[in-house]
Amino acid sequence: MSDYTIWKDVRVEKISSKHLGVLQNFAIDTSKPDEVELKKFLIEDAYNNQEQDFISRTYLVFHNPDNKLAGYVTLLTDNVHIRNTGLAEQFKAKNIQYDSLPALKIGRMCVDLNFRKKGLGTFLIHVGMRRLLEINERVGCRFLIADVKRGAKHFYKSLGFEVIKEKQKGHIPMYMDMRKQIEYLREHKKTVPFTDIK
C-alpha cells in the first residue's frame, strides 16, 4: 500500500531556468527505453517546449526536506476522439453528436527511482486534475487524458480513468471525466485559483 504521507513534504514548481542544473540528477531505470526517453525529454525538451514553443507546461515536484527532484508531469491541451466509443454513445443519448471533445493531456509523467511506491504518481495525476479544474473556470474542458503504457493501465484505472478504445499494440488511450468534480465546485460556489504553484 502506498504511503501518501509524503504529499505533505513536497512542493510543486513550474519548470524554469533555475531548475536546469538539477535535471541531470533525476534517477531512472536506464534499462527501460521508455524511462530513458522520459529523462531525455525532461533534460532536452521540457523547458524549451514551455518557454520558447509554448506547447506544454512541465511541473516539477520537489521533496522538501532534502530539496530533491522527485517527479514531473507535463501537461498540454488536446482533444479526446470519441467516434465509435462508449463515450460517444453517452453524448448521442443526449442528442449531442461530436467526434471529439476538448481535453487536458498528460503528455509525460515520471517519478524518480528513489521516490517510487510512495504515492507520488497519484500526486502527479492530482496536479493534472487541479490544473484542469482551474482551466474549467475560464474555458470549457472536462476530460483529463493520457496515452498509457500497458503496464500502467491498472494504476490509471484505480484513479478513475477509463479506456477510450482498446488497442492491440502501443499505448492505451484513457480518460478521466471530471464532471463530478466540476459540478461539486459549482454547486458549492467554489473556485480553484491559480495560486498554488510557483
C-alpha positions in Angstrom: 0.0 0.0 0.0 1.3 3.5 -0.9 2.3 5.9 1.8 0.5 9.2 0.9 2.0 11.0 3.9 4.8 12.1 1.5 2.3 14.5 -0.1 2.8 17.0 2.8 6.5 17.0 2.2 6.5 18.0 -1.4 6.2 21.3 -3.4 5.3 21.9 -7.0 7.1 24.4 -9.2 6.7 25.1 -12.9 10.0 24.3 -14.7 12.2 27.4 -15.1 15.8 28.2 -15.9 16.8 27.9 -12.2 15.9 24.1 -12.4 18.1 23.2 -15.4 21.1 22.3 -13.3 19.3 19.7 -11.3 17.5 17.8 -14.1 20.6 15.5 -14.8 20.2 14.1 -11.2 16.8 12.7 -11.9 17.2 8.9 -11.4 15.5 6.4 -13.7 15.9 2.7 -14.7 18.3 3.1 -17.6 17.5 -0.5 -18.8 14.0 0.7 -19.7 13.8 2.7 -23.0 10.6 4.5 -22.0 12.3 5.8 -18.9 15.4 6.9 -20.8 13.1 8.8 -23.2 11.2 10.4 -20.3 14.5 11.7 -18.8 15.8 12.9 -22.2 12.6 14.9 -22.7 12.9 16.4 -19.2 16.5 17.5 -19.8 16.4 18.5 -23.5 12.8 19.5 -24.3 10.6 20.3 -21.3 11.9 23.8 -20.7 12.0 24.8 -24.4 8.6 23.4 -25.1 7.3 25.6 -22.4 9.3 28.8 -22.7 10.1 29.0 -26.4 7.5 26.9 -28.2 4.5 27.4 -25.8 3.2 23.9 -26.4 3.3 22.4 -23.0 3.9 23.1 -19.3 6.0 21.0 -17.1 5.5 20.9 -13.3 8.3 19.6 -11.1 7.7 18.0 -7.7 10.4 18.5 -5.1 10.8 16.6 -1.8 11.1 19.4 0.7 13.4 18.1 3.5 16.2 17.4 1.0 15.1 19.6 -1.9 15.4 16.6 -4.3 13.5 16.4 -7.6 11.1 13.6 -7.0 9.0 13.6 -10.2 7.4 15.7 -13.0 4.3 15.9 -15.1 3.9 17.7 -18.5 0.5 19.0 -19.5 -0.8 20.2 -22.8 -4.2 20.8 -24.5 -5.6 18.2 -26.7 -8.9 16.5 -27.6 -10.3 13.1 -27.0 -11.5 11.4 -30.1 -14.8 9.6 -29.2 -16.2 8.4 -32.5 -17.2 4.7 -32.1 -16.6 4.7 -28.4 -18.8 4.3 -25.3 -18.2 8.0 -24.6 -19.7 8.9 -27.9 -22.8 6.8 -27.0 -23.2 8.8 -23.8 -23.3 12.1 -25.8 -25.5 10.7 -28.5 -28.1 9.7 -25.9 -28.3 13.5 -25.2 -28.6 14.2 -28.9 -25.0 15.6 -29.0 -23.0 14.3 -32.0 -19.4 15.2 -31.5 -16.4 13.4 -32.9 -14.0 14.8 -30.3 -14.1 16.8 -27.1 -11.7 19.2 -25.5 -9.2 17.7 -23.0 -6.1 18.4 -20.9 -3.5 15.8 -21.7 -0.8 14.3 -19.5 1.9 14.3 -22.1 4.7 13.0 -19.9 4.9 11.8 -16.3 7.7 10.1 -14.3 8.8 9.6 -10.7 12.4 9.4 -9.6 13.6 5.9 -8.8 14.2 7.0 -5.1 10.6 8.1 -4.6 8.6 5.3 -6.2 5.9 3.4 -4.3 5.2 6.4 -2.1 2.1 7.8 -3.8 3.9 10.4 -6.0 2.4 9.1 -9.2 -1.0 9.7 -7.7 0.1 13.1 -6.6 1.2 14.0 -10.1 -2.2 12.9 -11.5 -3.8 15.2 -8.9 -1.6 18.1 -10.2 -3.2 17.5 -13.6 -6.7 17.3 -12.1 -6.1 20.6 -10.3 -4.9 22.3 -13.5 -8.0 21.1 -15.4 -10.3 22.5 -12.7 -8.5 25.8 -12.9 -8.9 25.8 -16.7 -12.6 24.9 -16.5 -13.1 28.1 -14.5 -12.2 30.0 -17.7 -12.9 27.8 -20.7 -14.7 24.5 -21.3 -12.6 21.5 -20.5 -13.9 18.4 -18.8 -11.6 15.4 -19.6 -8.1 14.5 -18.4 -6.5 12.2 -20.9 -3.3 10.1 -21.3 -1.7 7.6 -23.6 -0.9 4.9 -21.0 1.7 2.2 -21.1 0.1 -1.2 -20.8 1.8 -1.9 -17.5 0.3 1.3 -16.0 -3.3 0.6 -17.1 -4.3 -0.7 -13.7 -2.8 2.3 -11.9 -4.8 4.8 -14.1 -8.0 2.7 -13.7 -7.5 2.8 -9.9 -7.6 6.6 -10.1 -10.8 6.7 -12.1 -9.5 6.7 -15.7 -11.4 4.7 -18.3 -10.2 3.2 -21.6 -11.3 5.2 -24.6 -10.7 2.4 -27.1 -8.9 -0.9 -26.7 -5.9 -1.2 -29.0 -3.9 -4.3 -29.8 -0.5 -2.6 -29.8 1.1 0.5 -28.3 -0.1 2.8 -25.6 -3.7 2.7 -24.4 -5.7 6.0 -24.7 -7.5 6.6 -21.4 -9.6 9.4 -20.0 -10.9 10.7 -16.7 -14.3 12.5 -16.8 -14.0 15.4 -14.3 -17.8 16.3 -14.5 -18.5 15.4 -10.8 -15.6 17.5 -9.5 -16.7 20.4 -11.7 -20.3 20.1 -10.6 -19.2 20.0 -6.9 -17.3 23.2 -7.2 -20.2 25.0 -9.0 -22.8 23.7 -6.5 -20.7 24.9 -3.6 -19.7 28.2 -5.3 -16.1 27.3 -5.0 -13.3 28.3 -7.4 -9.8 26.9 -7.9 -7.4 29.9 -8.1 -4.2 29.9 -10.0 -2.2 30.4 -6.8 -0.7 27.2 -5.5 2.2 26.6 -8.0 5.2 28.9 -8.3 
